[in-house]
Amino acid sequence: MDTRVREEKLRIIRQDGAKQENILEILIDLQFASEEGYIDQETAAMVAEELHMTETRVYEIVSYYAMLKDKPQAKYVLKICNSSPCHFSRSEEVCLSLEKKLGVPMGKTTDDGLFAYHYIPCVGACDIGPVIKIKDTVFGNLNDEKISALIDDLRRGKIAV
């Protein structure tokens, strides 16, 4: 592991005193900082060492929480809100548009490793539904044209998320 990457991971682990009671927050922050969006074996070992835990215990936590991943994820994971308001504002059409545009069904990653999409519960943006959330950025008032533009812009690196 690159020294700079290792130092950044240690900074994340130690930012709140490297306490076991903060492990969920630490793992989420580490995953968010990861290029591939998951907790790799080396990172899990580092967390275990710094928090004085076993790697097995760290992996138990990673496997228990659905938001934590132990395998590489797509570069852009598109989360479609399927709460009642978004459902009624056509969240299902967003999925159909994504399937057509990306050529993969929900839950699968595109061959280039760039995109995957799935439903999530409410993101708190009911007034602009239907929405897609990518990391901390919400894209709203979506239709087929806006979804195509979003995918194209992400592919070209025109949008930083």
OpenMM code with the backbone's topology and positions (N, CA, C; nanometers):
from openmm import Vec3, app, unit

residues = "MET ASP THR ARG VAL ARG GLU GLU LYS LEU ARG ILE ILE ARG GLN ASP GLY ALA LYS GLN GLU ASN ILE LEU GLU ILE LEU ILE ASP LEU GLN PHE ALA SER GLU GLU GLY TYR ILE ASP GLN GLU THR ALA ALA MET VAL ALA GLU GLU LEU HIS MET THR GLU THR ARG VAL TYR GLU ILE VAL SER TYR TYR ALA MET LEU LYS ASP LYS PRO GLN ALA LYS TYR VAL LEU LYS ILE CYS ASN SER SER PRO CYS HIS PHE SER ARG SER GLU GLU VAL CYS LEU SER LEU GLU LYS LYS LEU GLY VAL PRO MET GLY LYS THR THR ASP ASP GLY LEU PHE ALA TYR HIS TYR ILE PRO CYS VAL GLY ALA CYS ASP ILE GLY PRO VAL ILE LYS ILE LYS ASP THR VAL PHE GLY ASN LEU ASN ASP GLU LYS ILE SER ALA LEU ILE ASP ASP LEU ARG ARG GLY LYS ILE ALA VAL".split()
positions = [
    Vec3(0.0848, -0.1176, 0.0000),
    Vec3(0.0000, 0.0000, 0.0000),
    Vec3(0.0894, 0.1240, 0.0000),
    Vec3(0.0562, 0.2173, -0.0823),
    Vec3(0.1247, 0.3457, -0.0922),
    Vec3(0.1280, 0.4133, 0.0452),
    Vec3(0.2414, 0.4725, 0.0804),
    Vec3(0.2586, 0.5370, 0.2119),
    Vec3(0.1557, 0.6463, 0.2347),
    Vec3(0.1272, 0.7241, 0.1321),
    Vec3(0.0290, 0.8324, 0.1445),
    Vec3(-0.1109, 0.7766, 0.1721),
    Vec3(-0.1475, 0.6696, 0.1028),
    Vec3(-0.2783, 0.6056, 0.1233),
    Vec3(-0.2847, 0.5479, 0.2646),
    Vec3(-0.1770, 0.4839, 0.3071),
    Vec3(-0.1726, 0.4271, 0.4427),
    Vec3(-0.1894, 0.5366, 0.5482),
    Vec3(-0.1205, 0.6480, 0.5302),
    Vec3(-0.1309, 0.7588, 0.6254),
    Vec3(-0.2731, 0.8160, 0.6297),
    Vec3(-0.3374, 0.8247, 0.5137),
    Vec3(-0.4749, 0.8751, 0.5094),
    Vec3(-0.5696, 0.7797, 0.5828),
    Vec3(-0.5500, 0.6498, 0.5636),
    Vec3(-0.6334, 0.5509, 0.6337),
    Vec3(-0.6105, 0.5591, 0.7847),
    Vec3(-0.4864, 0.5719, 0.8252),
    Vec3(-0.4572, 0.5852, 0.9683),
    Vec3(-0.5186, 0.7125, 1.0253),
    Vec3(-0.5155, 0.8207, 0.9479),
    Vec3(-0.5775, 0.9456, 0.9926),
    Vec3(-0.7271, 0.9257, 1.0164),
    Vec3(-0.7936, 0.8556, 0.9249),
    Vec3(-0.9370, 0.8289, 0.9392),
    Vec3(-0.9631, 0.7437, 1.0630),
    Vec3(-0.8834, 0.6403, 1.0814),
    Vec3(-0.9026, 0.5504, 1.1962),
    Vec3(-0.8805, 0.6250, 1.3276),
    Vec3(-0.7803, 0.7109, 1.3289),
    Vec3(-0.7415, 0.7775, 1.4537),
    Vec3(-0.8122, 0.9109, 1.4792),
    Vec3(-0.8894, 0.9594, 1.3852),
    Vec3(-0.9455, 1.0948, 1.3975),
    Vec3(-1.0315, 1.1149, 1.5217),
    Vec3(-1.0965, 1.0124, 1.5701),
    Vec3(-1.1768, 1.0256, 1.6921),
    Vec3(-1.1204, 0.9401, 1.8048),
    Vec3(-0.9905, 0.9226, 1.8043),
    Vec3(-0.9265, 0.8495, 1.9119),
    Vec3(-0.9154, 0.7005, 1.8920),
    Vec3(-0.9433, 0.6504, 1.7713),
    Vec3(-0.9331, 0.5074, 1.7412),
    Vec3(-1.0051, 0.4221, 1.8458),
    Vec3(-1.1317, 0.4529, 1.8688),
    Vec3(-1.2106, 0.3816, 1.9693),
    Vec3(-1.2988, 0.2762, 1.9039),
    Vec3(-1.3083, 0.1611, 1.9681),
    Vec3(-1.3910, 0.0529, 1.9156),
    Vec3(-1.5366, 0.0951, 1.8970),
    Vec3(-1.5858, 0.1794, 1.9864),
    Vec3(-1.7262, 0.2205, 1.9757),
    Vec3(-1.7528, 0.3063, 1.8509),
    Vec3(-1.6473, 0.3510, 1.7840),
    Vec3(-1.6618, 0.4301, 1.6617),
    Vec3(-1.6354, 0.3475, 1.5358),
    Vec3(-1.6299, 0.2158, 1.5487),
    Vec3(-1.5887, 0.1334, 1.4350),
    Vec3(-1.6796, 0.1482, 1.3139),
    Vec3(-1.8085, 0.1584, 1.3338),
    Vec3(-1.8982, 0.1710, 1.2193),
    Vec3(-1.8691, 0.2997, 1.1419),
    Vec3(-1.8565, 0.4092, 1.2115),
    Vec3(-1.8244, 0.5368, 1.1474),
    Vec3(-1.6881, 0.5295, 1.0782),
    Vec3(-1.5918, 0.4674, 1.1431),
    Vec3(-1.4575, 0.4533, 1.0858),
    Vec3(-1.4639, 0.3729, 0.9559),
    Vec3(-1.5342, 0.2597, 0.9587),
    Vec3(-1.5434, 0.1749, 0.8398),
    Vec3(-1.6164, 0.2454, 0.7254),
    Vec3(-1.7219, 0.3178, 0.7573),
    Vec3(-1.7942, 0.3924, 0.6538),
    Vec3(-1.7029, 0.4975, 0.5923),
    Vec3(-1.6295, 0.5709, 0.6756),
    Vec3(-1.5372, 0.6736, 0.6250),
    Vec3(-1.4270, 0.6119, 0.5389),
    Vec3(-1.3749, 0.4976, 0.5817),
    Vec3(-1.2712, 0.4299, 0.5037),
    Vec3(-1.3259, 0.3819, 0.3694),
    Vec3(-1.4464, 0.3267, 0.3719),
    Vec3(-1.5068, 0.2799, 0.2481),
    Vec3(-1.5337, 0.3965, 0.1535),
    Vec3(-1.5832, 0.5056, 0.2077),
    Vec3(-1.6121, 0.6242, 0.1279),
    Vec3(-1.4839, 0.6783, 0.0641),
    Vec3(-1.3728, 0.6706, 0.1348),
    Vec3(-1.2445, 0.7204, 0.0840),
    Vec3(-1.1791, 0.6247, -0.0153),
    Vec3(-1.2245, 0.5003, -0.0172),
    Vec3(-1.1661, 0.3987, -0.1044),
    Vec3(-1.2041, 0.4228, -0.2498),
    Vec3(-1.1076, 0.4095, -0.3399),
    Vec3(-1.1334, 0.4241, -0.4833),
    Vec3(-1.2359, 0.3221, -0.5318),
    Vec3(-1.2293, 0.2012, -0.4777),
    Vec3(-1.3180, 0.0942, -0.5241),
    Vec3(-1.4386, 0.0731, -0.4339),
    Vec3(-1.4544, 0.1589, -0.3331),
    Vec3(-1.5750, 0.1583, -0.2529),
    Vec3(-1.5982, 0.0366, -0.1656),
    Vec3(-1.4903, -0.0186, -0.1080),
    Vec3(-1.5077, -0.1332, -0.0195),
    Vec3(-1.3947, -0.1394, 0.0830),
    Vec3(-1.4136, -0.2267, 0.1820),
    Vec3(-1.3121, -0.2488, 0.2856),
    Vec3(-1.2300, -0.3705, 0.2429),
    Vec3(-1.1073, -0.3474, 0.1994),
    Vec3(-1.0212, -0.4582, 0.1575),
    Vec3(-0.9546, -0.5233, 0.2784),
    Vec3(-0.8896, -0.6355, 0.2558),
    Vec3(-0.8286, -0.7138, 0.3639),
    Vec3(-0.7226, -0.6333, 0.4371),
    Vec3(-0.6431, -0.5594, 0.3636),
    Vec3(-0.5359, -0.4804, 0.4249),
    Vec3(-0.5929, -0.3699, 0.5153),
    Vec3(-0.6997, -0.3073, 0.4706),
    Vec3(-0.7643, -0.2031, 0.5503),
    Vec3(-0.8279, -0.2639, 0.6746),
    Vec3(-0.8946, -0.3774, 0.6586),
    Vec3(-0.9566, -0.4458, 0.7735),
    Vec3(-0.8502, -0.4819, 0.8771),
    Vec3(-0.7342, -0.5287, 0.8303),
    Vec3(-0.6250, -0.5641, 0.9215),
    Vec3(-0.5742, -0.4404, 0.9950),
    Vec3(-0.5658, -0.3277, 0.9246),
    Vec3(-0.5206, -0.2035, 0.9854),
    Vec3(-0.6196, -0.1575, 1.0931),
    Vec3(-0.7493, -0.1656, 1.0633),
    Vec3(-0.8529, -0.1280, 1.1604),
    Vec3(-0.8434, -0.2187, 1.2826),
    Vec3(-0.8304, -0.3480, 1.2589),
    Vec3(-0.8207, -0.4442, 1.3697),
    Vec3(-0.7014, -0.4116, 1.4594),
    Vec3(-0.5878, -0.3853, 1.3991),
    Vec3(-0.4676, -0.3547, 1.4768),
    Vec3(-0.4838, -0.2255, 1.5566),
    Vec3(-0.5317, -0.1210, 1.4917),
    Vec3(-0.5446, 0.0095, 1.5570),
    Vec3(-0.6502, 0.0104, 1.6678),
    Vec3(-0.7552, -0.0700, 1.6508),
    Vec3(-0.8637, -0.0720, 1.7496),
    Vec3(-0.8513, -0.1890, 1.8479),
    Vec3(-0.7423, -0.2642, 1.8356),
    Vec3(-0.7166, -0.3782, 1.9245),
    Vec3(-0.8315, -0.4793, 1.9192),
    Vec3(-0.8626, -0.5197, 1.7942),
    Vec3(-0.9681, -0.6177, 1.7683),
    Vec3(-0.9090, -0.7254, 1.6774),
    Vec3(-0.9848, -0.8324, 1.6591),
    Vec3(-0.9419, -0.9329, 1.5623),
    Vec3(-0.9954, -0.8950, 1.4244),
    Vec3(-0.9270, -0.9411, 1.3209),
    Vec3(-0.9764, -0.9186, 1.1855),
    Vec3(-1.1127, -0.9849, 1.1674),
    Vec3(-1.1298, -1.0988, 1.2302),
    Vec3(-1.2577, -1.1693, 1.2220),
    Vec3(-1.3710, -1.0804, 1.2713),
    Vec3(-1.3501, -1.0121, 1.3824),
    Vec3(-1.4530, -0.9240, 1.4374),
    Vec3(-1.4811, -0.8076, 1.3419),
    Vec3(-1.3767, -0.7524, 1.2811),
    Vec3(-1.3955, -0.6434, 1.1850),
    Vec3(-1.4793, -0.6941, 1.0673),
    Vec3(-1.4480, -0.8129, 1.0158),
    Vec3(-1.5244, -0.8683, 0.9045),
    Vec3(-1.6672, -0.9040, 0.9442),
    Vec3(-1.6898, -0.9429, 1.0666),
    Vec3(-1.8266, -0.9672, 1.1138),
    Vec3(-1.9080, -0.8387, 1.1017),
    Vec3(-1.8475, -0.7275, 1.1401),
    Vec3(-1.9156, -0.5980, 1.1336),
    Vec3(-1.9383, -0.5581, 0.9880),
    Vec3(-1.8374, -0.5756, 0.9051),
    Vec3(-1.8506, -0.5421, 0.7624),
    Vec3(-1.9622, -0.6245, 0.6987),
    Vec3(-1.9692, -0.7530, 0.7310),
    Vec3(-2.0710, -0.8381, 0.6682),
    Vec3(-2.2101, -0.8166, 0.7270),
    Vec3(-2.2198, -0.7656, 0.8476),
    Vec3(-2.3492, -0.7441, 0.9119),
    Vec3(-2.4229, -0.6234, 0.8537),
    Vec3(-2.3519, -0.5144, 0.8301),
    Vec3(-2.4143, -0.3910, 0.7849),
    Vec3(-2.4183, -0.3849, 0.6322),
    Vec3(-2.5383, -0.3709, 0.5775),
    Vec3(-2.5576, -0.3707, 0.4321),
    Vec3(-2.4833, -0.2574, 0.3627),
    Vec3(-2.4614, -0.1462, 0.4329),
    Vec3(-2.3940, -0.0331, 0.3684),
    Vec3(-2.2439, -0.0538, 0.3560),
    Vec3(-2.1899, -0.1545, 0.4239),
    Vec3(-2.0470, -0.1849, 0.4141),
    Vec3(-2.0256, -0.2983, 0.3137),
    Vec3(-1.9228, -0.2864, 0.2349),
    Vec3(-1.8946, -0.3841, 0.1291),
    Vec3(-1.7563, -0.4437, 0.1482),
    Vec3(-1.7448, -0.5734, 0.1163),
    Vec3(-1.6149, -0.6405, 0.1264),
    Vec3(-1.5616, -0.6819, -0.0108),
    Vec3(-1.6265, -0.6320, -0.1158),
    Vec3(-1.5812, -0.6567, -0.2525),
    Vec3(-1.5836, -0.5242, -0.3283),
    Vec3(-1.4971, -0.5107, -0.4287),
    Vec3(-1.4953, -0.3853, -0.5056),
    Vec3(-1.6327, -0.3506, -0.5614),
    Vec3(-1.6642, -0.2236, -0.5591),
    Vec3(-1.7906, -0.1738, -0.6106),
    Vec3(-1.7653, -0.0935, -0.7381),
    Vec3(-1.8706, -0.0655, -0.8093),
    Vec3(-1.8602, 0.0192, -0.9273),
    Vec3(-1.8089, 0.1566, -0.8852),
    Vec3(-1.7462, 0.2248, -0.9769),
    Vec3(-1.6974, 0.3596, -0.9461),
    Vec3(-1.8141, 0.4503, -0.9078),
    Vec3(-1.9246, 0.4373, -0.9802),
    Vec3(-2.0439, 0.5170, -0.9508),
    Vec3(-2.1582, 0.4223, -0.9144),
    Vec3(-2.1960, 0.4238, -0.7889),
    Vec3(-2.3108, 0.3454, -0.7444),
    Vec3(-2.4288, 0.4412, -0.7363),
    Vec3(-2.5238, 0.4217, -0.8254),
    Vec3(-2.6404, 0.5086, -0.8347),
    Vec3(-2.7503, 0.4502, -0.7478),
    Vec3(-2.7932, 0.5282, -0.6505),
    Vec3(-2.8943, 0.4821, -0.5560),
    Vec3(-3.0250, 0.5528, -0.5885),
    Vec3(-3.1263, 0.4726, -0.6190),
    Vec3(-3.2559, 0.5270, -0.6569),
    Vec3(-3.3487, 0.5203, -0.5372),
    Vec3(-3.3997, 0.6347, -0.4977),
    Vec3(-3.4919, 0.6406, -0.3844),
    Vec3(-3.6223, 0.5720, -0.4237),
    Vec3(-3.6685, 0.4798, -0.3377),
    Vec3(-3.7962, 0.4137, -0.3655),
    Vec3(-3.8951, 0.4323, -0.2508),
    Vec3(-3.8821, 0.5434, -0.1795),
    Vec3(-3.9819, 0.5749, -0.0780),
    Vec3(-4.1145, 0.6019, -0.1497),
    Vec3(-4.2211, 0.6080, -0.0767),
    Vec3(-4.3530, 0.6270, -0.1387),
    Vec3(-4.3599, 0.7494, -0.2293),
    Vec3(-4.3166, 0.8682, -0.1839),
    Vec3(-4.3252, 0.9840, -0.2741),
    Vec3(-4.2461, 0.9648, -0.4037),
    Vec3(-4.1255, 0.9085, -0.3954),
    Vec3(-4.0461, 0.8873, -0.5166),
    Vec3(-4.1065, 0.7764, -0.6032),
    Vec3(-4.1635, 0.6758, -0.5389),
    Vec3(-4.2299, 0.5696, -0.6153),
    Vec3(-4.3413, 0.6308, -0.7003),
    Vec3(-4.4192, 0.7188, -0.6394),
    Vec3(-4.5284, 0.7823, -0.7127),
    Vec3(-4.4792, 0.8876, -0.8112),
    Vec3(-4.3540, 0.9300, -0.7956),
    Vec3(-4.2991, 1.0255, -0.8925),
    Vec3(-4.2057, 0.9540, -0.9907),
    Vec3(-4.2316, 0.8257, -1.0122),
    Vec3(-4.1710, 0.7480, -1.1201),
    Vec3(-4.0309, 0.6927, -1.0953),
    Vec3(-3.9978, 0.6527, -0.9743),
    Vec3(-3.8651, 0.5944, -0.9497),
    Vec3(-3.8453, 0.4658, -1.0301),
    Vec3(-3.9538, 0.3948, -1.0574),
    Vec3(-3.9444, 0.2722, -1.1361),
    Vec3(-3.8981, 0.3030, -1.2788),
    Vec3(-3.9447, 0.4162, -1.3330),
    Vec3(-3.9026, 0.4573, -1.4667),
    Vec3(-3.7537, 0.4906, -1.4697),
    Vec3(-3.7007, 0.5410, -1.3579),
    Vec3(-3.5574, 0.5693, -1.3494),
    Vec3(-3.4796, 0.4394, -1.3677),
    Vec3(-3.5244, 0.3338, -1.3005),
    Vec3(-3.4565, 0.2037, -1.3124),
    Vec3(-3.4639, 0.1493, -1.4543),
    Vec3(-3.5793, 0.1616, -1.5163),
    Vec3(-3.5939, 0.1142, -1.6547),
    Vec3(-3.5028, 0.1930, -1.7483),
    Vec3(-3.4930, 0.3223, -1.7274),
    Vec3(-3.4051, 0.4062, -1.8078),
    Vec3(-3.2587, 0.3672, -1.7881),
    Vec3(-3.2199, 0.3439, -1.6621),
    Vec3(-3.0821, 0.3034, -1.6333),
    Vec3(-3.0501, 0.1679, -1.6952),
    Vec3(-3.1440, 0.0739, -1.6865),
    Vec3(-3.1207, -0.0587, -1.7442),
    Vec3(-3.0988, -0.0476, -1.8947),
    Vec3(-3.1791, 0.0355, -1.9598),
    Vec3(-3.1661, 0.0555, -2.1043),
    Vec3(-3.0340, 0.1253, -2.1372),
    Vec3(-3.0003, 0.2291, -2.0636),
    Vec3(-2.8806, 0.3089, -2.0921),
    Vec3(-2.7513, 0.2325, -2.0584),
    Vec3(-2.7512, 0.1602, -1.9462),
    Vec3(-2.6288, 0.0925, -1.9004),
    Vec3(-2.6160, -0.0509, -1.9512),
    Vec3(-2.7285, -0.1114, -1.9890),
    Vec3(-2.7241, -0.2479, -2.0410),
    Vec3(-2.7073, -0.3550, -1.9352),
    Vec3(-2.7351, -0.3215, -1.8098),
    Vec3(-2.7288, -0.4203, -1.7014),
    Vec3(-2.8515, -0.4046, -1.6114),
    Vec3(-2.8975, -0.5149, -1.5515),
    Vec3(-3.0098, -0.5040, -1.4590),
    Vec3(-2.9651, -0.4478, -1.3242),
    Vec3(-3.0624, -0.4100, -1.2438),
    Vec3(-3.0341, -0.3589, -1.1097),
    Vec3(-2.9509, -0.4597, -1.0320),
    Vec3(-2.8524, -0.4079, -0.9576),
    Vec3(-2.7683, -0.4933, -0.8745),
    Vec3(-2.6447, -0.5459, -0.9447),
    Vec3(-2.6343, -0.5256, -1.0739),
    Vec3(-2.5173, -0.5708, -1.1502),
    Vec3(-2.4304, -0.4503, -1.1865),
    Vec3(-2.3018, -0.4774, -1.2083),
    Vec3(-2.2066, -0.3727, -1.2453),
    Vec3(-2.1808, -0.3794, -1.3950),
    Vec3(-2.1680, -0.2633, -1.4579),
    Vec3(-2.1374, -0.2594, -1.6006),
    Vec3(-2.0007, -0.3231, -1.6254),
    Vec3(-1.9811, -0.3739, -1.7469),
    Vec3(-1.8557, -0.4428, -1.7806),
    Vec3(-1.7323, -0.3550, -1.7597),
    Vec3(-1.7475, -0.2243, -1.7766),
    Vec3(-1.6334, -0.1340, -1.7582),
    Vec3(-1.6079, -0.0996, -1.6116),
    Vec3(-1.6941, -0.1506, -1.5200),
    Vec3(-1.6768, -0.1279, -1.3767),
    Vec3(-1.7175, 0.0115, -1.3308),
    Vec3(-1.7776, 0.0898, -1.4194),
    Vec3(-1.8127, 0.2272, -1.3836),
    Vec3(-1.9448, 0.2402, -1.3075),
    Vec3(-2.0460, 0.1618, -1.3454),
    Vec3(-2.1793, 0.1862, -1.2913),
    Vec3(-2.2461, 0.0611, -1.2335),
    Vec3(-2.3205, 0.0847, -1.1268),
    Vec3(-2.4146, -0.0118, -1.0710),
    Vec3(-2.5263, 0.0726, -1.0114),
    Vec3(-2.6449, 0.0140, -0.9959),
    Vec3(-2.7555, 0.0894, -0.9375),
    Vec3(-2.8451, -0.0025, -0.8565),
    Vec3(-2.9078, 0.0570, -0.7555),
    Vec3(-3.0010, -0.0179, -0.6710),
    Vec3(-3.0911, 0.0793, -0.5964),
    Vec3(-3.1976, 0.0232, -0.5395),
    Vec3(-3.2900, 0.1041, -0.4599),
    Vec3(-3.2343, 0.1284, -0.3202),
    Vec3(-3.2711, 0.2427, -0.2647),
    Vec3(-3.2460, 0.2724, -0.1235),
    Vec3(-3.3704, 0.3403, -0.0684),
    Vec3(-3.3865, 0.3400, 0.0631),
    Vec3(-3.5003, 0.4112, 0.1218),
    Vec3(-3.4808, 0.5625, 0.1121),
    Vec3(-3.5721, 0.6352, 0.1607),
    Vec3(-3.5802, 0.7811, 0.1495),
    Vec3(-3.4454, 0.8513, 0.1671),
    Vec3(-3.4185, 0.9446, 0.0751),
    Vec3(-3.2978, 1.0270, 0.0848),
    Vec3(-3.3311, 1.1687, 0.1307),
    Vec3(-3.4587, 1.1947, 0.1574),
    Vec3(-3.4990, 1.3258, 0.2079),
    Vec3(-3.5068, 1.4330, 0.1016),
    Vec3(-3.5334, 1.3931, -0.0217),
    Vec3(-3.5430, 1.4898, -0.1305),
    Vec3(-3.6756, 1.4715, -0.2046),
    Vec3(-3.7816, 1.4515, -0.1289),
    Vec3(-3.9136, 1.4218, -0.1855),
    Vec3(-3.9621, 1.5307, -0.2808),
    Vec3(-3.9213, 1.6523, -0.2576),
    Vec3(-3.9681, 1.7637, -0.3398),
    Vec3(-3.9080, 1.7651, -0.4799),
    Vec3(-3.8041, 1.6848, -0.5046),
    Vec3(-3.7419, 1.6837, -0.6370),
    Vec3(-3.7393, 1.5433, -0.6984),
    Vec3(-3.8266, 1.4541, -0.6503),
    Vec3(-3.8301, 1.3175, -0.6995),
    Vec3(-3.8780, 1.3093, -0.8429),
    Vec3(-3.8403, 1.2031, -0.9119),
    Vec3(-3.7542, 1.0952, -0.8656),
    Vec3(-3.6078, 1.1381, -0.8618),
    Vec3(-3.5317, 1.0718, -0.7741),
    Vec3(-3.3930, 1.1106, -0.7540),
    Vec3(-3.2968, 0.9923, -0.7643),
    Vec3(-3.1725, 1.0270, -0.7937),
    Vec3(-3.0592, 0.9346, -0.7857),
    Vec3(-2.9589, 1.0000, -0.6928),
    Vec3(-2.9049, 0.9217, -0.5999),
    Vec3(-2.8010, 0.9711, -0.5104),
    Vec3(-2.6718, 0.8965, -0.5427),
    Vec3(-2.5640, 0.9725, -0.5588),
    Vec3(-2.4310, 0.9152, -0.5809),
    Vec3(-2.3422, 0.9738, -0.4731),
    Vec3(-2.2947, 0.8888, -0.3827),
    Vec3(-2.2223, 0.9317, -0.2628),
    Vec3(-2.3096, 1.0333, -0.1900),
    Vec3(-2.2657, 1.1596, -0.1778),
    Vec3(-2.3444, 1.2599, -0.1061),
    Vec3(-2.4194, 1.3557, -0.1982),
    Vec3(-2.4187, 1.3297, -0.3269),
    Vec3(-2.4812, 1.4197, -0.4230),
    Vec3(-2.6140, 1.3613, -0.4708),
    Vec3(-2.7194, 1.4446, -0.4678),
    Vec3(-2.8522, 1.4022, -0.5111),
    Vec3(-2.8855, 1.4733, -0.6423),
    Vec3(-2.9309, 1.3961, -0.7395),
    Vec3(-2.9748, 1.4487, -0.8690),
    Vec3(-3.1247, 1.4263, -0.8762),
    Vec3(-3.2009, 1.5328, -0.8985),
    Vec3(-3.3454, 1.5222, -0.8921),
    Vec3(-3.4186, 1.5655, -1.0164),
    Vec3(-3.5525, 1.5541, -1.0077),
    Vec3(-3.6437, 1.5862, -1.1179),
    Vec3(-3.6013, 1.5131, -1.2451),
    Vec3(-3.5724, 1.3844, -1.2299),
    Vec3(-3.5147, 1.3073, -1.3395),
    Vec3(-3.6185, 1.2611, -1.4407),
    Vec3(-3.5740, 1.2583, -1.5640),
    Vec3(-3.6484, 1.1959, -1.6729),
    Vec3(-3.5433, 1.1252, -1.7586),
    Vec3(-3.5875, 1.0603, -1.8639),
    Vec3(-3.4966, 0.9810, -1.9475),
    Vec3(-3.3821, 1.0656, -2.0034),
    Vec3(-3.4134, 1.1857, -2.0471),
    Vec3(-3.3122, 1.2744, -2.1046),
    Vec3(-3.2084, 1.3159, -2.0000),
    Vec3(-3.2531, 1.3526, -1.8814),
    Vec3(-3.1608, 1.3940, -1.7750),
    Vec3(-3.0750, 1.2771, -1.7278),
    Vec3(-3.1320, 1.1581, -1.7253),
    Vec3(-3.0555, 1.0391, -1.6848),
    Vec3(-2.9461, 1.0108, -1.7875),
    Vec3(-2.9790, 1.0181, -1.9157),
    Vec3(-2.8786, 0.9971, -2.0211),
    Vec3(-2.7659, 1.0993, -2.0103),
    Vec3(-2.8019, 1.2248, -1.9867),
    Vec3(-2.7008, 1.3301, -1.9733),
    Vec3(-2.6133, 1.3049, -1.8505),
    Vec3(-2.6736, 1.2632, -1.7394),
    Vec3(-2.5981, 1.2339, -1.6173),
    Vec3(-2.4972, 1.1221, -1.6421),
    Vec3(-2.5413, 1.0133, -1.7031),
    Vec3(-2.4514, 0.8995, -1.7314),
    Vec3(-2.3379, 0.9445, -1.8236),
    Vec3(-2.3712, 1.0181, -1.9294),
    Vec3(-2.2684, 1.0662, -2.0229),
    Vec3(-2.1682, 1.1574, -1.9529),
    Vec3(-2.2181, 1.2479, -1.8696),
    Vec3(-2.1292, 1.3388, -1.7967),
    Vec3(-2.0388, 1.2636, -1.6997),
    Vec3(-2.0917, 1.1629, -1.6319),
    Vec3(-2.0094, 1.0828, -1.5408),
    Vec3(-1.9018, 1.0076, -1.6186),
    Vec3(-1.9387, 0.9505, -1.7314),
    Vec3(-1.8413, 0.8776, -1.8141),
    Vec3(-1.7274, 0.9689, -1.8594),
    Vec3(-1.7600, 1.0927, -1.8915),
    Vec3(-1.6593, 1.1878, -1.9403),
    Vec3(-1.5861, 1.2597, -1.8286),
    Vec3(-1.6252, 1.2332, -1.7033),
    Vec3(-1.5593, 1.2992, -1.5907),
    Vec3(-1.5996, 1.4433, -1.5739),
    Vec3(-1.7136, 1.4824, -1.6298),
    Vec3(-1.7592, 1.6218, -1.6205),
    Vec3(-1.8234, 1.6523, -1.4850),
    Vec3(-1.8616, 1.5476, -1.4132),
    Vec3(-1.9233, 1.5652, -1.2808),
    Vec3(-1.8331, 1.4963, -1.1799),
    Vec3(-1.7955, 1.5685, -1.0762),
    Vec3(-1.7135, 1.5105, -0.9695),
    Vec3(-1.8043, 1.4771, -0.8512),
    Vec3(-1.8101, 1.3509, -0.8170),
    Vec3(-1.8869, 1.3070, -0.6989),
    Vec3(-1.7990, 1.2241, -0.6090),
] * unit.nanometer
topology = app.Topology()
chain = topology.addChain("A")
for resn in residues:
    res = topology.addResidue(resn, chain)
    for name in ("N", "CA", "C"):
        topology.addAtom(name, app.Element.getBySymbol(name[0]), res)
